[in-house]
Amino acid sequence: MTLIDTKTLKIGAITKVIDNGDDAPGTILENIKKEFKDLFYKLDIVMTKGQ
C-alpha cells in the first residue's frame, strides 16, 4: 500500500497516515523525520507496511 492508496481508500479519515521521511527500504532510525520518530516512540500501537 502506498500513500496514494491510503488517500484513495480514505484511511486518513480514521487514523493518521505518515511516511517515515526516508527513501531507504526499511526504517533506519537515524534517517527518519522527527515527526515519525516522535510518534513511533509515543504511541502504543504502530501499524506499518513492509515491501
Gaussian input, Z-matrix of N, CA and C with variables (Angstrom, degrees):
# hf/3-21g

backbone

0 1
 N
 C     1     B1
 C     2     B2     1     A1
 N     3     B3     2     A2     1     D1
 C     4     B4     3     A3     2     D2
 C     5     B5     4     A4     3     D3
 N     6     B6     5     A5     4     D4
 C     7     B7     6     A6     5     D5
 C     8     B8     7     A7     6     D6
 N     9     B9     8     A8     7     D7
 C    10    B10     9     A9     8     D8
 C    11    B11    10    A10     9     D9
 N    12    B12    11    A11    10    D10
 C    13    B13    12    A12    11    D11
 C    14    B14    13    A13    12    D12
 N    15    B15    14    A14    13    D13
 C    16    B16    15    A15    14    D14
 C    17    B17    16    A16    15    D15
 N    18    B18    17    A17    16    D16
 C    19    B19    18    A18    17    D17
 C    20    B20    19    A19    18    D18
 N    21    B21    20    A20    19    D19
 C    22    B22    21    A21    20    D20
 C    23    B23    22    A22    21    D21
 N    24    B24    23    A23    22    D22
 C    25    B25    24    A24    23    D23
 C    26    B26    25    A25    24    D24
 N    27    B27    26    A26    25    D25
 C    28    B28    27    A27    26    D26
 C    29    B29    28    A28    27    D27
 N    30    B30    29    A29    28    D28
 C    31    B31    30    A30    29    D29
 C    32    B32    31    A31    30    D30
 N    33    B33    32    A32    31    D31
 C    34    B34    33    A33    32    D32
 C    35    B35    34    A34    33    D33
 N    36    B36    35    A35    34    D34
 C    37    B37    36    A36    35    D35
 C    38    B38    37    A37    36    D36
 N    39    B39    38    A38    37    D37
 C    40    B40    39    A39    38    D38
 C    41    B41    40    A40    39    D39
 N    42    B42    41    A41    40    D40
 C    43    B43    42    A42    41    D41
 C    44    B44    43    A43    42    D42
 N    45    B45    44    A44    43    D43
 C    46    B46    45    A45    44    D44
 C    47    B47    46    A46    45    D45
 N    48    B48    47    A47    46    D46
 C    49    B49    48    A48    47    D47
 C    50    B50    49    A49    48    D48
 N    51    B51    50    A50    49    D49
 C    52    B52    51    A51    50    D50
 C    53    B53    52    A52    51    D51
 N    54    B54    53    A53    52    D52
 C    55    B55    54    A54    53    D53
 C    56    B56    55    A55    54    D54
 N    57    B57    56    A56    55    D55
 C    58    B58    57    A57    56    D56
 C    59    B59    58    A58    57    D57
 N    60    B60    59    A59    58    D58
 C    61    B61    60    A60    59    D59
 C    62    B62    61    A61    60    D60
 N    63    B63    62    A62    61    D61
 C    64    B64    63    A63    62    D62
 C    65    B65    64    A64    63    D63
 N    66    B66    65    A65    64    D64
 C    67    B67    66    A66    65    D65
 C    68    B68    67    A67    66    D66
 N    69    B69    68    A68    67    D67
 C    70    B70    69    A69    68    D68
 C    71    B71    70    A70    69    D69
 N    72    B72    71    A71    70    D70
 C    73    B73    72    A72    71    D71
 C    74    B74    73    A73    72    D72
 N    75    B75    74    A74    73    D73
 C    76    B76    75    A75    74    D74
 C    77    B77    76    A76    75    D75
 N    78    B78    77    A77    76    D76
 C    79    B79    78    A78    77    D77
 C    80    B80    79    A79    78    D78
 N    81    B81    80    A80    79    D79
 C    82    B82    81    A81    80    D80
 C    83    B83    82    A82    81    D81
 N    84    B84    83    A83    82    D82
 C    85    B85    84    A84    83    D83
 C    86    B86    85    A85    84    D84
 N    87    B87    86    A86    85    D85
 C    88    B88    87    A87    86    D86
 C    89    B89    88    A88    87    D87
 N    90    B90    89    A89    88    D88
 C    91    B91    90    A90    89    D89
 C    92    B92    91    A91    90    D90
 N    93    B93    92    A92    91    D91
 C    94    B94    93    A93    92    D92
 C    95    B95    94    A94    93    D93
 N    96    B96    95    A95    94    D94
 C    97    B97    96    A96    95    D95
 C    98    B98    97    A97    96    D96
 N    99    B99    98    A98    97    D97
 C   100   B100    99    A99    98    D98
 C   101   B101   100   A100    99    D99
 N   102   B102   101   A101   100   D100
 C   103   B103   102   A102   101   D101
 C   104   B104   103   A103   102   D102
 N   105   B105   104   A104   103   D103
 C   106   B106   105   A105   104   D104
 C   107   B107   106   A106   105   D105
 N   108   B108   107   A107   106   D106
 C   109   B109   108   A108   107   D107
 C   110   B110   109   A109   108   D108
 N   111   B111   110   A110   109   D109
 C   112   B112   111   A111   110   D110
 C   113   B113   112   A112   111   D111
 N   114   B114   113   A113   112   D112
 C   115   B115   114   A114   113   D113
 C   116   B116   115   A115   114   D114
 N   117   B117   116   A116   115   D115
 C   118   B118   117   A117   116   D116
 C   119   B119   118   A118   117   D117
 N   120   B120   119   A119   118   D118
 C   121   B121   120   A120   119   D119
 C   122   B122   121   A121   120   D120
 N   123   B123   122   A122   121   D121
 C   124   B124   123   A123   122   D122
 C   125   B125   124   A124   123   D123
 N   126   B126   125   A125   124   D124
 C   127   B127   126   A126   125   D125
 C   128   B128   127   A127   126   D126
 N   129   B129   128   A128   127   D127
 C   130   B130   129   A129   128   D128
 C   131   B131   130   A130   129   D129
 N   132   B132   131   A131   130   D130
 C   133   B133   132   A132   131   D131
 C   134   B134   133   A133   132   D132
 N   135   B135   134   A134   133   D133
 C   136   B136   135   A135   134   D134
 C   137   B137   136   A136   135   D135
 N   138   B138   137   A137   136   D136
 C   139   B139   138   A138   137   D137
 C   140   B140   139   A139   138   D138
 N   141   B141   140   A140   139   D139
 C   142   B142   141   A141   140   D140
 C   143   B143   142   A142   141   D141
 N   144   B144   143   A143   142   D142
 C   145   B145   144   A144   143   D143
 C   146   B146   145   A145   144   D144
 N   147   B147   146   A146   145   D145
 C   148   B148   147   A147   146   D146
 C   149   B149   148   A148   147   D147
 N   150   B150   149   A149   148   D148
 C   151   B151   150   A150   149   D149
 C   152   B152   151   A151   150   D150

   B1=1.4389
   B2=1.5241
   B3=1.2958
   B4=1.4601
   B5=1.5276
   B6=1.3236
   B7=1.4601
   B8=1.5206
   B9=1.3299
   B10=1.4674
   B11=1.5311
   B12=1.3224
   B13=1.4614
   B14=1.5326
   B15=1.3312
   B16=1.4644
   B17=1.5225
   B18=1.3397
   B19=1.4726
   B20=1.5211
   B21=1.3269
   B22=1.4671
   B23=1.5240
   B24=1.3241
   B25=1.4596
   B26=1.5282
   B27=1.3351
   B28=1.4736
   B29=1.5340
   B30=1.3069
   B31=1.4671
   B32=1.5290
   B33=1.3252
   B34=1.4611
   B35=1.5235
   B36=1.3228
   B37=1.4641
   B38=1.5264
   B39=1.3339
   B40=1.4664
   B41=1.5219
   B42=1.3326
   B43=1.4693
   B44=1.5147
   B45=1.3034
   B46=1.4627
   B47=1.5231
   B48=1.3261
   B49=1.4631
   B50=1.5208
   B51=1.3367
   B52=1.4631
   B53=1.5269
   B54=1.3248
   B55=1.4612
   B56=1.5196
   B57=1.3292
   B58=1.4655
   B59=1.5317
   B60=1.3269
   B61=1.4489
   B62=1.5124
   B63=1.3293
   B64=1.4597
   B65=1.5264
   B66=1.3273
   B67=1.4586
   B68=1.5295
   B69=1.3234
   B70=1.4663
   B71=1.5248
   B72=1.3288
   B73=1.4727
   B74=1.5268
   B75=1.2965
   B76=1.4565
   B77=1.5100
   B78=1.3007
   B79=1.4587
   B80=1.5141
   B81=1.3138
   B82=1.4621
   B83=1.5250
   B84=1.3206
   B85=1.4596
   B86=1.5336
   B87=1.2972
   B88=1.4630
   B89=1.5286
   B90=1.3398
   B91=1.4672
   B92=1.5174
   B93=1.3350
   B94=1.4573
   B95=1.5216
   B96=1.3450
   B97=1.4588
   B98=1.5268
   B99=1.3270
   B100=1.4618
   B101=1.5279
   B102=1.3318
   B103=1.4625
   B104=1.5303
   B105=1.3275
   B106=1.4628
   B107=1.5231
   B108=1.3237
   B109=1.4653
   B110=1.5273
   B111=1.3363
   B112=1.4633
   B113=1.5244
   B114=1.3348
   B115=1.4589
   B116=1.5282
   B117=1.3124
   B118=1.4608
   B119=1.5280
   B120=1.3165
   B121=1.4662
   B122=1.5267
   B123=1.3369
   B124=1.4570
   B125=1.5311
   B126=1.3171
   B127=1.4635
   B128=1.5270
   B129=1.3256
   B130=1.4648
   B131=1.5162
   B132=1.3227
   B133=1.4711
   B134=1.5205
   B135=1.3205
   B136=1.4643
   B137=1.5167
   B138=1.3235
   B139=1.4694
   B140=1.5199
   B141=1.3164
   B142=1.4451
   B143=1.5178
   B144=1.2777
   B145=1.4601
   B146=1.5129
   B147=1.2996
   B148=1.4612
   B149=1.5158
   B150=1.3109
   B151=1.4588
   B152=1.4975
   A1=107.81
   A2=116.16
   A3=121.78
   A4=109.30
   A5=116.56
   A6=119.46
   A7=110.94
   A8=117.40
   A9=120.91
   A10=109.60
   A11=117.23
   A12=121.03
   A13=111.40
   A14=117.05
   A15=119.53
   A16=110.71
   A17=117.19
   A18=120.09
   A19=110.51
   A20=117.05
   A21=121.31
   A22=110.39
   A23=117.26
   A24=122.37
   A25=113.51
   A26=115.59
   A27=122.45
   A28=112.65
   A29=115.72
   A30=120.41
   A31=110.69
   A32=116.49
   A33=120.70
   A34=113.58
   A35=117.50
   A36=120.76
   A37=111.60
   A38=117.65
   A39=120.37
   A40=113.86
   A41=117.12
   A42=120.17
   A43=109.76
   A44=116.75
   A45=121.54
   A46=108.49
   A47=116.31
   A48=122.05
   A49=108.22
   A50=116.45
   A51=121.01
   A52=108.86
   A53=115.62
   A54=119.46
   A55=107.85
   A56=116.27
   A57=118.40
   A58=112.50
   A59=117.39
   A60=120.77
   A61=114.77
   A62=117.50
   A63=121.02
   A64=108.57
   A65=117.07
   A66=121.32
   A67=113.50
   A68=116.78
   A69=119.97
   A70=110.26
   A71=117.75
   A72=120.19
   A73=109.93
   A74=115.70
   A75=121.89
   A76=109.00
   A77=116.71
   A78=121.23
   A79=108.71
   A80=115.23
   A81=122.22
   A82=106.15
   A83=116.87
   A84=121.57
   A85=113.38
   A86=118.00
   A87=120.64
   A88=112.03
   A89=118.10
   A90=121.85
   A91=114.78
   A92=118.38
   A93=119.68
   A94=111.60
   A95=115.11
   A96=119.50
   A97=110.67
   A98=115.51
   A99=122.17
   A100=111.80
   A101=118.52
   A102=121.06
   A103=110.96
   A104=117.24
   A105=121.05
   A106=110.53
   A107=116.49
   A108=120.67
   A109=111.15
   A110=117.25
   A111=120.74
   A112=110.94
   A113=117.18
   A114=120.91
   A115=111.95
   A116=116.94
   A117=122.04
   A118=111.32
   A119=116.67
   A120=120.41
   A121=113.09
   A122=118.33
   A123=122.50
   A124=113.00
   A125=117.54
   A126=121.59
   A127=112.76
   A128=115.91
   A129=121.58
   A130=111.31
   A131=117.61
   A132=122.41
   A133=109.25
   A134=116.08
   A135=122.61
   A136=107.54
   A137=117.19
   A138=121.11
   A139=107.27
   A140=116.02
   A141=119.91
   A142=110.63
   A143=115.15
   A144=121.83
   A145=107.74
   A146=117.17
   A147=121.26
   A148=110.96
   A149=115.70
   A150=119.41
   A151=111.33
   D1=137.48
   D2=178.58
   D3=-109.27
   D4=171.88
   D5=175.83
   D6=-60.58
   D7=-33.66
   D8=176.73
   D9=-63.11
   D10=-42.60
   D11=177.81
   D12=-59.84
   D13=-41.74
   D14=-178.65
   D15=-64.65
   D16=-32.81
   D17=176.85
   D18=-71.63
   D19=-42.09
   D20=179.29
   D21=-61.99
   D22=-42.08
   D23=-178.84
   D24=-83.62
   D25=-3.72
   D26=178.81
   D27=59.79
   D28=34.21
   D29=178.13
   D30=-63.92
   D31=-30.35
   D32=178.95
   D33=-62.96
   D34=-14.80
   D35=177.53
   D36=-73.75
   D37=-20.84
   D38=-177.98
   D39=-115.00
   D40=-11.34
   D41=-179.51
   D42=-158.71
   D43=165.45
   D44=176.90
   D45=-83.66
   D46=133.05
   D47=179.71
   D48=-121.24
   D49=122.50
   D50=177.54
   D51=-138.85
   D52=162.79
   D53=170.81
   D54=-100.04
   D55=172.33
   D56=-177.51
   D57=-87.54
   D58=-5.86
   D59=175.70
   D60=84.27
   D61=9.62
   D62=-178.53
   D63=-130.93
   D64=144.73
   D65=-179.67
   D66=-90.09
   D67=2.50
   D68=-179.19
   D69=-67.90
   D70=150.12
   D71=175.92
   D72=-76.50
   D73=82.93
   D74=-176.35
   D75=135.99
   D76=-170.08
   D77=179.84
   D78=-119.56
   D79=107.29
   D80=176.67
   D81=-97.98
   D82=107.77
   D83=-170.20
   D84=-55.01
   D85=-31.70
   D86=-179.93
   D87=-70.64
   D88=-19.20
   D89=-174.11
   D90=-105.37
   D91=-7.32
   D92=-173.41
   D93=-81.88
   D94=158.46
   D95=-178.79
   D96=-74.33
   D97=155.82
   D98=-175.01
   D99=-59.26
   D100=-41.86
   D101=-179.43
   D102=-57.24
   D103=-45.33
   D104=179.47
   D105=-64.18
   D106=-47.64
   D107=-177.74
   D108=-61.00
   D109=-43.65
   D110=179.79
   D111=-60.50
   D112=-46.22
   D113=179.41
   D114=-67.77
   D115=-40.76
   D116=-178.77
   D117=-56.96
   D118=-43.43
   D119=-177.91
   D120=-83.87
   D121=-16.85
   D122=-175.81
   D123=-91.74
   D124=-38.83
   D125=-171.44
   D126=-78.81
   D127=152.14
   D128=176.40
   D129=-78.57
   D130=-33.89
   D131=-178.96
   D132=-128.29
   D133=129.77
   D134=174.78
   D135=-126.56
   D136=121.29
   D137=176.82
   D138=-98.73
   D139=127.27
   D140=-178.57
   D141=-123.59
   D142=161.71
   D143=178.89
   D144=-120.31
   D145=127.98
   D146=177.03
   D147=-93.17
   D148=-175.67
   D149=-179.29
   D150=-74.28

